[in-house]
Amino acid sequence: MRKKRGLFGAFAVLALSVTVLAVVWRYGKRQDAGNEETVPEKTETEEAQTEKAQTEEVQTEEIKSPDSKETAEQPEPGSEMEPAFADQNPAEEFYITEISDELFSEMQGKSYRDDCMVPREELRYVHILHKDLDGNTKEGELVVNQKIAEDVLEIFRELYEADYPIEKVRLVDAYDADDEASMRDNNTSAFNFRFISHTTKVSKHGEGLAVDINTLYNPYVKEVDGQTVVEPETALPYVDRTLDFPYKIDHGDLCYKLFTEHGFVWGGDWETRKDYQHFEMPDTEE
């Protein structure tokens, strides 16, 4: 009897142990399941947001890349360009656009006076590259009539490719539309609503149909009341065209050849006055 009770007790202990182990095992499984439930799967929206953030990060890295053109700071027109920037694709720097609101606001009251007779819609902005007097590549900009925009763009492209020296090509608005100040600075420019010097006739510049090149070395010269008028006044050393000096425009000059090939007339050929810097498109019959 005592032996049977001993066996019964052993079985009871064994059964209790198995029960305890089963309870512990089930508790562990529930804990694991609970942990899995605390990490929910990402929704489609969350996955899309994550992918967008990763894409933006990659794009940001590309923009910061030293090989990216966007990293180069756009120089101001008239400023020297870094060789690496200028050499990337010069053709892209020659283009024509309509007059933007921002540009027009800068022109108003300066080159575009209240009495200007040329509609804004007929003017065009021309962006170019040019070589300065030291052979450095610089940006330039002009405003011209839409009738000559393509011709002007092509002429300056050919001058650039030939390393033709032009010191500055800035809008005359940078000089408050003061033609004398622009010429003294040897600036090359085009549109400026004004009258022909010492007349009441609107200049071809006032129509956007003329371009002045290297103005200090190629002055405007006219006899007025027996007196020789020179503009700019600082250009007296360059009035005598028989002298040999740099940047002089004459019949053998590339600038003269290109402009006349495109139908322009040179002011150096006029009889009553000489305007050696000046090229204009003559009037044509409608």
Steps between C-alpha positions, in 0.01 A plus 500: 500500500778735591667403169184588302473835678861571409437429135186711507693789653770475236242510221333799663830691515576413138156615387538825691841561341362443151213738572739771621721461194197524271386819670848654472524407131160651420589819688820531298312460173254772600786736583657440158167559332453818700841630393415434136175691533683807637687545167225564247571473132549828307198624313521583128494872589791464741700301244434768236616774739817308581575447130441872428737602779770266368454638146531861622815410689654351185403807296654728761826307482498527119458879516790527743717287274804696372431362153153655484461820292248636750772524765675776305372840606359695205726801454351844449503628139830677443683292760773255415390139472688209646664304215333176613159668479558672167642187338215265598281595205545855367214455253252490789606851606379653173124540514205735447200554728209738530534791743420366847303701756812529716712635214226736383473650848874575484464661157203721582598860551846427359543349154123456474369851560136594543491639145656190343319414177617138475266247664668278757375197305722597205821494705714199579768420759818353347751316721851440365858419589792718389874533547618807685814697418711249696349197330283397795153362437221720631124502490321775313142612445318723255144609433412532132200508272365156417568575132877479552524268802606189305754697296652657811522164674679341204741794459607491864533122487743532209690782671537283810621200301758725331621637840404851389567736796202690643558652842144515636151406382256631758152646482512878492267496802809419708601860420150641559466516121771771489655440159806715572578302817453171317732606216769628736500157659555348154173314538331324209121545501189513284149613599465840666207724421664830415544748220789530256759729652428870424174415317132442577489169315466170687822301482504149358598403853158630604346240271736224611644480149861606570805373688804700616830309535809591708373854529804672652731401213238566233341838576219703351638809320305794355551866411252722688514878446860475384600295802598133498281304739643170623301247701610380739711805579782274624539348152702786345812280452298270273340755266783485242429169325826508308680412823567142596351400835326191639124434490454734203210412271568553130418328173749222568364425847312176567226687681438714192496194274251304711255784556496608136457137388182494708368816334610764751635842403816635665500854637863539396384525138269798555594832338356772725614333820700196606386243751777243499348288778156481341326230292132536416240315296370737229131560441337255263180536300204309639 
